[in-house]
């Protein structure tokens, strides 16, 4: 049961990381193309949660591999 919870949380974290990163990059590119530096700053400030999510997802993936090898 714990293995399934860790797996679900890792998948959710990965999806949040990918979608948030994609949104951040799209906003930054549009800011660069439109010469609007406030869009780039907005993207950096609004999506700063991506990096802790990526770190936690990596930790959960490591924990999941440990649980999978335990069986």
Rosetta constraint file for C-alpha pairs under 8 A:
AtomPair CA 1 CA 5 HARMONIC 6.42 0.50
AtomPair CA 2 CA 6 HARMONIC 6.15 0.50
AtomPair CA 3 CA 7 HARMONIC 6.07 0.50
AtomPair CA 3 CA 64 HARMONIC 6.38 0.50
AtomPair CA 3 CA 67 HARMONIC 6.35 0.50
AtomPair CA 3 CA 68 HARMONIC 7.53 0.50
AtomPair CA 4 CA 8 HARMONIC 6.12 0.50
AtomPair CA 5 CA 9 HARMONIC 6.16 0.50
AtomPair CA 6 CA 10 HARMONIC 6.07 0.50
AtomPair CA 6 CA 60 HARMONIC 6.23 0.50
AtomPair CA 6 CA 61 HARMONIC 7.91 0.50
AtomPair CA 6 CA 63 HARMONIC 7.58 0.50
AtomPair CA 6 CA 64 HARMONIC 6.22 0.50
AtomPair CA 7 CA 11 HARMONIC 6.24 0.50
AtomPair CA 7 CA 60 HARMONIC 7.61 0.50
AtomPair CA 7 CA 61 HARMONIC 7.58 0.50
AtomPair CA 7 CA 64 HARMONIC 6.45 0.50
AtomPair CA 8 CA 12 HARMONIC 6.19 0.50
AtomPair CA 9 CA 13 HARMONIC 6.06 0.50
AtomPair CA 9 CA 57 HARMONIC 7.68 0.50
AtomPair CA 9 CA 60 HARMONIC 7.45 0.50
AtomPair CA 10 CA 14 HARMONIC 6.08 0.50
AtomPair CA 10 CA 57 HARMONIC 5.17 0.50
AtomPair CA 10 CA 58 HARMONIC 7.80 0.50
AtomPair CA 10 CA 60 HARMONIC 5.62 0.50
AtomPair CA 10 CA 61 HARMONIC 6.17 0.50
AtomPair CA 11 CA 15 HARMONIC 6.19 0.50
AtomPair CA 11 CA 57 HARMONIC 7.95 0.50
AtomPair CA 12 CA 16 HARMONIC 6.16 0.50
AtomPair CA 13 CA 17 HARMONIC 6.04 0.50
AtomPair CA 13 CA 53 HARMONIC 6.05 0.50
AtomPair CA 13 CA 54 HARMONIC 6.94 0.50
AtomPair CA 13 CA 56 HARMONIC 7.56 0.50
AtomPair CA 13 CA 57 HARMONIC 5.34 0.50
AtomPair CA 14 CA 18 HARMONIC 6.14 0.50
AtomPair CA 14 CA 54 HARMONIC 7.10 0.50
AtomPair CA 14 CA 57 HARMONIC 6.32 0.50
AtomPair CA 15 CA 19 HARMONIC 6.02 0.50
AtomPair CA 16 CA 20 HARMONIC 5.68 0.50
AtomPair CA 16 CA 50 HARMONIC 7.64 0.50
AtomPair CA 16 CA 53 HARMONIC 7.61 0.50
AtomPair CA 17 CA 21 HARMONIC 5.79 0.50
AtomPair CA 17 CA 50 HARMONIC 5.63 0.50
AtomPair CA 17 CA 51 HARMONIC 7.86 0.50
AtomPair CA 17 CA 53 HARMONIC 6.43 0.50
AtomPair CA 17 CA 54 HARMONIC 6.02 0.50
AtomPair CA 18 CA 22 HARMONIC 6.04 0.50
AtomPair CA 19 CA 23 HARMONIC 6.16 0.50
AtomPair CA 20 CA 24 HARMONIC 6.08 0.50
AtomPair CA 20 CA 47 HARMONIC 6.78 0.50
AtomPair CA 20 CA 50 HARMONIC 6.46 0.50
AtomPair CA 21 CA 25 HARMONIC 6.12 0.50
AtomPair CA 21 CA 47 HARMONIC 7.70 0.50
AtomPair CA 21 CA 50 HARMONIC 6.84 0.50
AtomPair CA 22 CA 26 HARMONIC 6.15 0.50
AtomPair CA 23 CA 27 HARMONIC 6.18 0.50
AtomPair CA 24 CA 28 HARMONIC 6.12 0.50
AtomPair CA 24 CA 43 HARMONIC 5.41 0.50
AtomPair CA 24 CA 44 HARMONIC 7.30 0.50
AtomPair CA 24 CA 47 HARMONIC 6.36 0.50
AtomPair CA 25 CA 29 HARMONIC 6.01 0.50
AtomPair CA 25 CA 43 HARMONIC 7.95 0.50
AtomPair CA 26 CA 30 HARMONIC 6.13 0.50
AtomPair CA 27 CA 31 HARMONIC 6.14 0.50
AtomPair CA 27 CA 39 HARMONIC 6.53 0.50
AtomPair CA 27 CA 40 HARMONIC 6.76 0.50
AtomPair CA 27 CA 43 HARMONIC 6.15 0.50
AtomPair CA 28 CA 32 HARMONIC 6.23 0.50
AtomPair CA 28 CA 39 HARMONIC 6.38 0.50
AtomPair CA 28 CA 40 HARMONIC 4.64 0.50
AtomPair CA 28 CA 43 HARMONIC 6.25 0.50
AtomPair CA 29 CA 33 HARMONIC 6.08 0.50
AtomPair CA 29 CA 40 HARMONIC 7.85 0.50
AtomPair CA 30 CA 34 HARMONIC 5.94 0.50
AtomPair CA 30 CA 39 HARMONIC 7.63 0.50
AtomPair CA 31 CA 35 HARMONIC 5.76 0.50
AtomPair CA 31 CA 36 HARMONIC 4.72 0.50
AtomPair CA 31 CA 37 HARMONIC 5.93 0.50
AtomPair CA 31 CA 38 HARMONIC 7.32 0.50
AtomPair CA 31 CA 39 HARMONIC 4.91 0.50
AtomPair CA 31 CA 40 HARMONIC 5.48 0.50
AtomPair CA 32 CA 36 HARMONIC 6.33 0.50
AtomPair CA 32 CA 37 HARMONIC 6.94 0.50
AtomPair CA 32 CA 40 HARMONIC 7.28 0.50
AtomPair CA 36 CA 40 HARMONIC 7.26 0.50
AtomPair CA 37 CA 41 HARMONIC 6.34 0.50
AtomPair CA 38 CA 42 HARMONIC 5.88 0.50
AtomPair CA 39 CA 43 HARMONIC 6.10 0.50
AtomPair CA 40 CA 44 HARMONIC 6.29 0.50
AtomPair CA 41 CA 45 HARMONIC 6.15 0.50
AtomPair CA 42 CA 46 HARMONIC 5.82 0.50
AtomPair CA 43 CA 47 HARMONIC 5.82 0.50
AtomPair CA 44 CA 48 HARMONIC 6.01 0.50
AtomPair CA 49 CA 53 HARMONIC 6.40 0.50
AtomPair CA 50 CA 54 HARMONIC 6.17 0.50
AtomPair CA 51 CA 55 HARMONIC 6.29 0.50
AtomPair CA 52 CA 56 HARMONIC 6.13 0.50
AtomPair CA 53 CA 57 HARMONIC 6.00 0.50
AtomPair CA 54 CA 58 HARMONIC 6.19 0.50
AtomPair CA 55 CA 59 HARMONIC 6.30 0.50
AtomPair CA 56 CA 60 HARMONIC 6.13 0.50
AtomPair CA 57 CA 61 HARMONIC 6.08 0.50
AtomPair CA 58 CA 62 HARMONIC 6.22 0.50
AtomPair CA 59 CA 63 HARMONIC 6.19 0.50
AtomPair CA 60 CA 64 HARMONIC 5.96 0.50
AtomPair CA 61 CA 65 HARMONIC 6.21 0.50
AtomPair CA 62 CA 66 HARMONIC 6.28 0.50
AtomPair CA 63 CA 67 HARMONIC 6.20 0.50
AtomPair CA 64 CA 68 HARMONIC 6.01 0.50
AtomPair CA 65 CA 69 HARMONIC 6.16 0.50
AtomPair CA 66 CA 70 HARMONIC 6.28 0.50
AtomPair CA 67 CA 71 HARMONIC 7.02 0.50
